[in-house]
Amino acid sequence: MILTVTPNPSLDRTYEVPSLDRGEVIRATGERMDPGGKGVNVSRAVAAAGQRTIAVLPLGGAPGALVADLLDAQGIEVAPVPIAGATRSNISVAEPDGTLTKINAPGPELTATEAELLLDTVRAQYRSGETHWITCCGSLPRGLAPSWYADLVARAHAAGARIALDTSGPALLAALRERPDVVKPNAEELAEAVGRPLATVGDAFKAAEELRELGARAVLASLGADGQLLVDDAGAWFATARVDGVRSNVGAGDSSLAGFLIAGGSGPKALASAVAHGAAAVQLPGSVMPGPADLDPAAVTVTSEIPTDRVLTEPVS
């Protein structure tokens, strides 16, 4: 079982449009409404793979109730933390060429009592010997200090749990001192963490090594269309996948993390699973999570020879 923690979940509406023309009336060609937030997406991907997951998240107002209903409809167990504020609603606009424009609301401000209740709920839902991973994902809502994830990682390790962390900025740097078992930055988050631009796969590899020096036991770095890096105590691997066409990249990184954890959370086989899940996700509409039938493992290539000189398709300045 994989337990996910999403401190700032959302109700996500995705509209597919022929083109995005500022100031014009645009008629959507398709629309979806999904429960959102990085940890929520990980739970959705785990459930799509036929495995058990429990989603811990603060929920409030009508949007929060709808998020719970949508998760329940997908067979995901929800451990809600009631809050006074309303869960945020986000909007994504997807164009045919794969361009995605997102409008993310700030979300509610949690009180100190609500923040502590969220930690207590994670502890209550954790089952030693049954919970394979606790996965902490996304930005922190207003009211939670950057050290909140660090506190959660410390408490989880004290209980014997393994922690996967997908966040950025001060929250990531603060949590590294508690040695999360795996962190999953994208290229922008990786560059922000080390404070310099990334132009090549080699730059990303060096940055991942620095995060390990700061405390991360393993780094799973997503480099977008260029593939993914995994660096841990056993070595380093680089993986890519053939993608026929990008429809939406919403939740692709979260699907990738789910694939990594489903496959054990370490080593090249888990990396291959991560890349297969991410590649499948970008070819689906909105934030639809791929199931086993959507995966194409044969399209994935994994190597221990890191192409350090390879220039990133989208360098990070």
C-alpha positions in Angstrom: 0.0 0.0 0.0 1.2 3.5 -0.8 0.1 6.3 1.4 0.1 9.8 -0.2 0.1 13.2 1.5 -1.1 16.2 -0.4 -1.1 19.4 1.8 -2.6 21.6 -0.9 -5.0 19.5 -3.1 -7.3 21.0 -5.7 -10.3 20.5 -8.0 -8.8 20.6 -11.5 -10.7 21.6 -14.6 -9.0 21.0 -18.0 -10.3 22.5 -21.2 -9.0 21.4 -24.6 -9.1 24.3 -27.2 -8.2 24.7 -30.9 -5.9 27.6 -29.9 -5.5 30.0 -27.0 -6.2 33.6 -28.2 -6.0 36.2 -25.6 -9.1 38.4 -25.3 -11.3 36.2 -27.5 -14.2 33.9 -26.8 -12.9 30.4 -27.1 -15.1 27.3 -27.5 -13.6 24.2 -25.9 -13.5 21.0 -27.8 -13.3 18.9 -24.7 -13.3 19.2 -20.9 -12.5 17.2 -17.8 -12.9 17.6 -14.1 -10.4 15.7 -11.8 -9.2 15.6 -8.3 -5.8 17.4 -8.3 -2.6 17.9 -6.4 0.6 16.0 -6.9 0.0 13.4 -4.1 -3.6 12.9 -5.3 -2.3 12.2 -8.8 0.2 9.6 -7.4 -2.7 7.9 -5.6 -4.7 7.9 -8.9 -1.9 6.4 -10.8 -1.3 3.7 -8.1 -5.1 2.9 -8.2 -5.0 2.7 -12.0 -2.3 0.1 -11.6 -4.6 -2.0 -9.4 -2.8 -1.4 -6.2 -4.1 0.0 -2.9 -3.5 3.5 -1.9 -4.8 5.9 0.8 -4.8 9.7 0.2 -4.4 12.0 3.2 -5.4 15.5 2.4 -7.0 18.6 3.9 -10.5 19.2 2.4 -12.9 22.1 2.9 -16.0 23.5 1.3 -17.9 22.3 -1.8 -14.7 21.8 -3.9 -13.3 19.6 -1.2 -16.4 17.5 -1.0 -16.3 17.1 -4.8 -12.6 16.0 -4.6 -13.5 13.3 -2.1 -16.4 12.1 -4.3 -14.2 11.9 -7.4 -11.5 10.0 -5.5 -14.0 7.6 -4.1 -15.4 7.0 -7.6 -11.8 5.9 -8.7 -11.5 3.4 -5.8 -9.2 5.5 -3.8 -9.4 5.5 0.0 -9.6 9.0 1.4 -8.4 10.1 4.8 -9.7 13.7 4.9 -8.6 16.4 7.3 -11.5 18.8 7.7 -10.5 22.5 7.4 -12.3 25.8 7.6 -11.2 27.1 4.2 -12.4 25.9 0.8 -10.2 23.6 -1.3 -8.7 25.5 -4.3 -9.9 25.1 -7.9 -7.4 25.1 -10.7 -7.8 25.6 -14.5 -5.7 24.1 -17.3 -6.1 25.0 -21.0 -4.6 22.4 -23.4 -3.8 23.2 -27.1 -3.4 20.5 -29.8 0.4 21.0 -30.0 0.7 20.0 -26.3 1.1 23.6 -25.0 -0.6 23.8 -21.6 -1.6 27.0 -19.8 -2.3 26.6 -16.1 -4.0 28.9 -13.6 -3.4 27.6 -10.1 -5.3 29.2 -7.2 -3.4 29.8 -3.9 -5.6 27.6 -1.8 -6.8 28.0 1.8 -4.6 29.0 4.8 -4.3 26.2 7.3 -4.4 26.9 11.0 -1.8 25.5 13.4 -4.4 23.1 14.7 -5.2 21.9 11.1 -1.5 21.5 10.3 -0.9 19.3 13.4 -4.1 17.3 12.6 -2.7 16.6 9.1 0.5 15.2 10.7 -1.6 13.2 13.1 -3.7 11.7 10.3 -0.6 10.5 8.5 0.6 8.8 11.6 -2.9 7.2 12.2 -3.0 5.9 8.6 0.5 4.4 8.5 0.6 0.7 9.0 4.0 -0.9 9.7 4.6 -3.9 7.4 1.7 -2.9 5.2 2.6 0.7 4.0 5.4 0.4 1.5 5.9 4.1 1.0 4.7 7.4 2.4 4.7 9.9 -0.6 4.7 13.6 0.3 3.9 15.8 -2.7 3.3 19.3 -3.9 3.5 22.9 -2.6 2.7 23.8 1.0 -0.5 25.8 1.6 -0.4 29.1 3.5 -0.1 28.5 7.2 2.5 25.7 6.9 6.1 26.6 7.5 8.8 25.4 5.0 10.0 23.0 7.7 6.6 21.1 7.8 7.8 18.5 5.3 11.0 18.1 7.3 8.9 17.4 10.4 6.8 14.8 8.5 9.9 13.0 7.2 11.5 12.9 10.7 8.3 11.5 12.2 7.8 9.0 9.4 11.4 7.7 9.7 11.0 7.4 13.4 8.0 5.1 12.7 10.1 3.0 10.3 8.5 4.3 7.1 10.2 5.0 3.7 9.6 8.5 2.4 9.3 9.8 -1.2 9.3 13.6 -1.5 8.2 15.7 -4.4 8.4 19.4 -3.6 10.6 22.4 -4.3 12.2 25.5 -2.9 12.7 26.1 0.8 10.5 23.1 1.7 12.7 20.7 -0.3 16.0 22.1 1.1 14.6 22.0 4.7 13.5 18.4 4.3 16.9 17.2 2.9 18.5 17.3 6.3 16.1 14.6 7.4 17.3 12.3 4.6 14.2 11.4 2.6 14.6 8.1 0.8 13.9 9.5 -2.6 13.3 13.1 -3.9 11.8 13.7 -7.4 12.6 17.2 -8.7 12.1 18.3 -12.3 14.8 20.2 -14.1 13.6 23.6 -12.9 13.3 22.5 -9.3 16.8 20.8 -9.6 18.3 24.0 -10.9 16.6 26.1 -8.2 17.9 23.7 -5.5 21.6 24.1 -6.5 21.3 27.7 -7.5 22.6 27.5 -11.1 21.4 26.8 -14.6 21.2 23.4 -16.2 22.2 23.1 -19.9 23.1 19.4 -20.3 22.3 16.0 -18.8 25.7 16.2 -17.2 24.7 19.4 -15.4 21.6 17.7 -14.1 23.6 14.7 -13.0 26.0 16.9 -11.0 23.0 18.7 -9.4 21.4 15.4 -8.4 24.7 14.3 -6.8 24.7 17.6 -4.8 21.2 16.9 -3.5 22.5 13.5 -2.3 25.3 15.3 -0.5 22.7 17.5 1.2 20.8 14.5 2.5 18.7 12.8 -0.2 19.3 9.1 -0.3 18.2 8.9 -3.9 17.3 11.4 -6.6 14.8 10.7 -9.4 15.2 13.7 -11.7 12.7 14.3 -14.5 14.2 16.1 -17.5 11.0 16.4 -19.5 11.3 15.2 -23.1 14.9 14.4 -22.5 14.2 11.5 -20.1 14.9 10.8 -16.4 17.9 10.4 -14.2 18.2 8.1 -11.1 21.1 8.5 -8.8 21.4 6.5 -5.6 24.0 4.5 -3.5 24.1 1.7 -6.1 24.9 4.0 -9.0 23.3 6.2 -11.7 21.1 5.5 -14.7 19.5 7.5 -17.5 16.3 6.5 -19.2 14.3 7.7 -22.2 11.1 6.7 -23.9 9.6 7.0 -27.4 6.5 9.2 -27.4 4.3 9.4 -30.5 2.5 12.6 -29.5 2.0 14.8 -26.5 -1.6 15.5 -25.5 -1.3 16.8 -22.0 1.6 16.8 -19.5 -0.6 17.4 -16.5 0.3 14.9 -13.8 2.9 13.2 -15.9 5.6 13.6 -13.3 3.2 12.3 -10.6 2.4 9.3 -12.7 6.1 8.8 -13.2 6.7 8.8 -9.4 3.9 6.3 -8.9 5.5 4.0 -11.5 8.8 4.2 -9.7 7.3 3.3 -6.3 5.0 0.6 -7.8 8.2 -1.1 -9.2 9.9 -1.1 -5.8 11.4 2.4 -5.6 15.0 1.6 -6.4 17.2 0.6 -9.3 17.0 0.6 -13.1 13.8 -1.5 -13.2 12.0 1.1 -11.1 13.4 3.8 -13.3 12.1 2.1 -16.4 8.7 1.8 -14.8 8.8 5.5 -14.0 9.6 6.5 -17.6 7.0 4.2 -19.0 4.3 5.7 -16.8 5.4 9.3 -17.6 5.4 8.6 -21.3 2.0 7.1 -21.2 0.6 9.9 -19.2 1.5 12.7 -21.7 -0.3 10.9 -24.4 -3.6 10.9 -22.4 -6.1 13.9 -22.1 -6.1 16.2 -19.1 -4.7 14.6 -16.0 -5.8 11.0 -16.8 -3.5 8.5 -15.2 -2.4 5.5 -17.3 -3.4 2.0 -16.5 -1.4 -1.2 -17.5 -2.9 -1.2 -21.0 -1.5 2.3 -21.7 2.1 1.4 -20.9 4.7 0.5 -23.6 7.7 -0.9 -21.7 9.4 -1.7 -25.1 9.6 2.0 -25.8 11.8 2.6 -22.8 15.6 2.6 -22.9 17.7 2.5 -19.7 21.5 2.9 -19.6 24.1 3.3 -16.9 26.2 5.4 -19.3 25.1 8.9 -18.5 25.2 11.1 -21.7 26.8 14.0 -19.9 27.3 16.1 -23.0 23.8 15.8 -24.2 22.2 19.2 -24.4 18.8 19.5 -22.8 15.9 20.3 -25.2 14.7 22.9 -22.7 17.7 24.2 -20.8 17.0 25.8 -17.4 18.4 29.2 -16.9 
